Amino acid sequence: MGGAGPTEHHGAPGDRVPIRPLGVRIGYAVGVTSGRRAALLAAVICVLILSVAVPLRNYVDQRAELSAVYEQQHVLADKIAELERRRVLLADPEHIETQARERLRYVRPGEAPYLVQLPPGGTVAASGDVPAAGSPWYAELWKSINSE
């Protein structure tokens, strides 16, 4: 048997049937035609897409969660820094004394405490340009523009 090439045949001399590739011959032997082959290929592609989509979605979700955790970590680090600053301030006896005098109105022994009380009518203005209590701000603005 010599090398007759890809159109080798074992029939009549004028009857040349091309030899199909091995995959096509196996497909026809199993019963997979071109339509079935396309459906099988589509099913395989869908399975591959689904097998990649779920881990990809999980990856994206985890990245978003990790980003949120990093942001929360920065916020907590800022809070820790503020609390450390306050701890240092509260360790200072002068700061504690100042806070006790301002907030609690404490005085040292021998000092005379006093409070300034305003008259019951409210605040007293230094000039005669006291705005009326019932007039809106834009009316006062308009009066000031017209008087000039």
C-alpha positions as CSV (number, residue, x, y, z in Angstrom):
1,M,0.0,0.0,0.0
2,G,1.5,3.2,-1.2
3,G,1.0,6.7,0.0
4,A,-2.2,7.5,-1.8
5,G,-2.9,10.7,0.3
6,P,-5.9,12.0,2.1
7,T,-8.3,10.8,-0.6
8,E,-7.5,7.2,0.0
9,H,-10.3,4.8,-1.0
10,H,-11.1,1.2,-1.2
11,G,-13.8,1.2,-3.8
12,A,-14.2,1.7,-7.5
13,P,-11.4,3.7,-9.2
14,G,-13.6,6.6,-10.2
15,D,-15.3,6.8,-6.8
16,R,-13.3,9.2,-4.6
17,V,-14.8,9.9,-1.2
18,P,-12.7,12.3,1.0
19,I,-11.7,11.0,4.4
20,R,-13.1,13.1,7.2
21,P,-11.2,14.1,10.2
22,L,-11.2,11.8,13.2
23,G,-13.4,14.1,15.4
24,V,-16.1,14.3,12.7
25,R,-16.1,10.5,12.2
26,I,-16.4,9.9,15.9
27,G,-19.2,12.5,16.1
28,Y,-21.2,10.8,13.3
29,A,-20.5,7.3,14.9
30,V,-21.9,8.5,18.3
31,G,-24.8,10.2,16.6
32,V,-23.8,13.8,17.1
33,T,-24.7,15.8,14.0
34,S,-23.8,19.5,13.4
35,G,-27.0,20.7,15.1
36,R,-26.4,18.6,18.1
37,R,-22.7,19.6,18.1
38,A,-23.8,23.3,18.2
39,A,-26.2,22.6,21.1
40,L,-23.5,20.7,23.0
41,L,-21.0,23.5,22.4
42,A,-23.5,26.0,23.6
43,A,-24.2,24.0,26.7
44,V,-20.5,23.6,27.4
45,I,-20.0,27.4,27.0
46,C,-23.0,28.1,29.4
47,V,-21.5,25.7,32.0
48,L,-18.1,27.5,31.7
49,I,-19.7,30.9,32.0
50,L,-21.7,29.9,35.1
51,S,-18.7,28.2,36.7
52,V,-16.7,31.5,36.2
53,A,-19.6,33.9,37.1
54,V,-20.3,32.7,40.6
55,P,-16.6,32.9,41.8
56,L,-16.2,36.3,40.0
57,R,-19.3,37.7,41.8
58,N,-18.0,36.4,45.1
59,Y,-14.6,38.1,44.4
60,V,-16.3,41.4,43.6
61,D,-18.5,41.2,46.7
62,Q,-15.5,40.4,48.9
63,R,-13.5,43.3,47.4
64,A,-16.4,45.7,48.2
65,E,-16.6,44.3,51.7
66,L,-12.9,44.7,52.1
67,S,-13.0,48.3,51.0
68,A,-15.8,49.0,53.5
69,V,-13.7,47.3,56.3
70,Y,-10.7,49.5,55.4
71,E,-12.8,52.6,55.5
72,Q,-14.2,51.6,58.9
73,Q,-10.6,50.9,60.1
74,H,-9.6,54.4,59.1
75,V,-12.6,55.9,61.0
76,L,-11.7,53.9,64.1
77,A,-8.1,54.9,63.9
78,D,-9.2,58.5,63.8
79,K,-11.4,57.9,66.9
80,I,-8.5,56.3,68.7
81,A,-6.3,59.3,67.9
82,E,-8.9,61.6,69.3
83,L,-9.4,59.6,72.4
84,E,-5.6,59.4,73.0
85,R,-5.5,63.2,72.7
86,R,-8.3,63.5,75.2
87,R,-6.6,61.1,77.6
88,V,-3.5,63.2,77.5
89,L,-5.5,66.3,78.3
90,L,-7.3,64.6,81.1
91,A,-4.0,63.5,82.6
92,D,-3.1,67.2,83.0
93,P,-4.2,68.6,86.4
94,E,-4.4,72.2,85.0
95,H,-6.9,71.1,82.3
96,I,-9.0,69.3,84.9
97,E,-9.1,72.4,87.1
98,T,-10.0,74.6,84.1
99,Q,-12.9,72.3,83.1
100,A,-14.1,72.1,86.7
101,R,-14.2,76.0,86.9
102,E,-15.9,76.4,83.5
103,R,-18.4,73.5,83.5
104,L,-19.1,73.0,87.2
105,R,-18.4,76.5,88.4
106,Y,-16.1,75.3,91.1
107,V,-13.9,77.9,93.0
108,R,-10.9,77.5,95.2
109,P,-11.3,78.1,98.9
110,G,-11.1,81.8,99.7
111,E,-12.3,82.9,96.2
112,A,-15.6,84.7,95.8
113,P,-17.8,83.2,93.1
114,Y,-20.2,85.5,91.2
115,L,-22.6,85.2,88.3
116,V,-23.7,88.0,86.0
117,Q,-27.4,87.8,85.3
118,L,-29.0,89.6,82.5
119,P,-32.3,91.5,82.9
120,P,-35.4,89.5,82.2
121,G,-36.1,91.4,78.9
122,G,-33.3,89.7,77.1
123,T,-30.1,91.2,75.7
124,V,-29.6,94.9,75.6
125,A,-28.3,96.3,72.3
126,A,-25.6,98.9,72.2
127,S,-27.2,101.0,69.6
128,G,-30.8,102.0,68.7
129,D,-30.9,99.7,65.7
130,V,-32.7,96.9,67.4
131,P,-34.7,94.8,64.9
132,A,-38.3,94.1,65.6
133,A,-38.9,90.7,67.1
134,G,-41.7,89.8,64.6
135,S,-40.2,91.1,61.4
136,P,-38.4,88.6,59.1
137,W,-34.7,89.0,58.2
138,Y,-35.4,90.0,54.6
139,A,-37.6,92.9,55.7
140,E,-34.7,94.1,57.9
141,L,-32.4,93.7,54.9
142,W,-34.7,95.7,52.7
143,K,-35.0,98.5,55.3
144,S,-31.2,98.7,55.6
145,I,-30.9,99.0,51.8
146,N,-33.6,101.6,51.5
147,S,-32.2,103.8,54.3
148,E,-28.8,104.3,52.6
